[in-house]
């Protein structure tokens, strides 16, 4: 199995974990709630990914965004939303650990590109976060509390 396929399998395993009694460790609602932050933080091109497009459309509708929105305001609104509605802390912790394990503590662009290619995800400079600001240079995967 290639490294990319192993990483895909690990990511799938993270989202589909089971408790000892056989119930899902993370609910579909927990995963769906965290997904917009993942998409916005990574700049994943969701073109052709109808499930993710639907999740993002629902998220944008929840935020009730005005039509004339600048990127700084958008970033603040997303951060405020996740501050008020934090993701499942264990899901967030495990996903961040997964990202760190891929990048050995830092998001190395070459490694991220390799993983994305293996996963069939197209990363683009035209991500929804292009030009947006954050204290460390982009939106964090960690929800601000």
C-alpha distance (Angstrom), angle and dihedral (degrees) to the residues before:
residue distance angle dihedral
X1 . . .
X2 3.83 . .
X3 3.80 121.4 .
X4 3.81 90.9 -108.2
X5 3.79 92.4 52.0
X6 3.81 90.6 47.2
X7 3.81 89.7 51.4
X8 3.82 90.5 48.9
X9 3.80 89.9 50.5
X10 3.83 90.6 49.6
X11 3.81 91.6 49.4
X12 3.81 91.5 48.1
X13 3.82 89.0 48.0
X14 3.81 90.6 51.1
X15 3.81 92.6 54.8
X16 3.82 94.7 42.1
X17 3.82 100.9 46.0
X18 3.79 117.6 143.2
X19 3.79 131.1 -145.3
X20 3.81 118.2 -125.5
X21 3.81 89.1 -94.9
X22 3.82 90.7 56.4
X23 3.80 97.5 -107.2
X24 3.82 118.5 129.9
X25 3.80 112.9 -88.3
X26 3.81 90.7 -144.9
X27 3.76 121.0 34.6
X28 3.77 121.2 -130.2
X29 3.80 86.0 -114.8
X30 3.84 91.1 55.8
X31 3.80 91.6 50.6
X32 3.79 93.2 43.4
X33 3.82 90.1 49.7
X34 3.83 92.9 52.4
X35 3.82 95.9 42.7
X36 3.85 97.3 81.2
X37 3.79 90.4 55.2
X38 3.81 89.5 50.7
X39 3.81 92.2 48.7
X40 3.80 94.5 46.2
X41 3.80 93.3 44.2
X42 3.78 96.6 48.9
X43 3.80 100.9 36.0
X44 3.80 91.7 -130.0
X45 3.80 110.8 -179.3
X46 3.79 102.8 -123.4
X47 3.80 94.4 -173.4
X48 3.79 106.8 135.7
X49 3.83 93.0 10.8
X50 3.80 97.6 110.2
X51 3.81 96.4 -179.5
X52 3.81 92.1 53.7
X53 3.80 91.4 43.0
X54 3.81 88.7 54.2
X55 3.83 91.7 48.4
X56 3.81 90.7 49.8
X57 3.82 92.6 47.2
X58 3.80 90.5 51.5
X59 3.82 90.1 47.9
X60 3.81 92.9 50.9
X61 3.82 89.6 48.5
X62 3.83 90.2 52.2
X63 3.80 90.4 53.8
X64 3.83 91.4 52.1
X65 3.78 91.3 -142.8
X66 3.79 119.9 -159.8
X67 3.81 116.7 -122.1
X68 3.82 94.8 -117.4
X69 3.78 100.3 54.0
X70 3.79 124.7 156.3
X71 3.79 120.7 -148.8
X72 3.82 95.7 -110.3
X73 3.80 91.3 54.7
X74 3.80 91.2 45.7
X75 3.81 90.8 51.8
X76 3.82 91.0 49.3
X77 3.81 91.6 48.9
X78 3.81 92.3 51.1
X79 3.81 91.7 47.2
X80 3.81 91.3 47.5
X81 3.79 90.8 49.3
X82 3.80 92.8 52.5
X83 3.80 91.3 44.0
X84 3.81 89.0 56.0
X85 3.82 94.0 38.2
X86 3.81 106.7 30.3
X87 3.79 119.6 -167.9
X88 3.77 122.0 -111.8
X89 3.83 100.9 -69.5
X90 3.81 94.2 -141.3
X91 3.80 92.2 49.6
X92 3.79 90.0 48.8
X93 3.82 92.1 47.0
X94 3.79 93.1 49.5
X95 3.80 94.3 44.9
X96 3.81 91.9 49.7
X97 3.81 89.4 48.4
X98 3.81 88.4 51.5
X99 3.81 90.6 51.8
X100 3.81 91.4 47.8
X101 3.79 90.8 49.5
X102 3.81 89.8 53.5
X103 3.75 93.0 49.4
X104 3.82 100.6 31.3
X105 3.78 91.9 -121.1
X106 3.79 98.8 -38.3
X107 3.77 133.2 64.0
X108 3.79 98.1 -112.1
X109 3.81 107.6 -165.2
X110 3.82 95.2 -140.8
X111 3.80 92.5 51.2
X112 3.79 92.3 46.2
X113 3.82 89.9 50.1
X114 3.82 91.0 49.0
X115 3.80 91.9 49.5
X116 3.80 92.4 45.6
X117 3.82 92.0 50.0
X118 3.80 91.7 49.5
X119 3.80 89.3 48.3
X120 3.79 91.7 49.9
X121 3.80 92.1 -115.5
X122 3.78 120.2 138.8
X123 3.79 114.0 -144.3
X124 3.76 114.9 -158.8
X125 3.79 139.2 -173.1
X126 3.79 85.7 -128.5
X127 3.80 92.6 69.1
X128 3.80 117.9 148.1
X129 3.80 88.4 -105.9
X130 3.83 97.3 54.0
X131 3.78 109.7 130.3
X132 3.79 94.3 9.8
X133 3.76 119.3 127.1
X134 3.78 133.7 -134.4
X135 3.77 132.7 162.3
X136 3.82 92.4 -96.3
X137 3.81 98.9 35.3
X138 3.85 104.5 -83.2
X139 3.79 141.8 14.7
X140 3.78 113.9 -53.8
X141 3.77 123.5 -126.5
X142 3.78 86.8 -138.4
X143 3.77 111.2 88.1
X144 3.79 111.0 -125.5
X145 3.80 112.3 -118.8
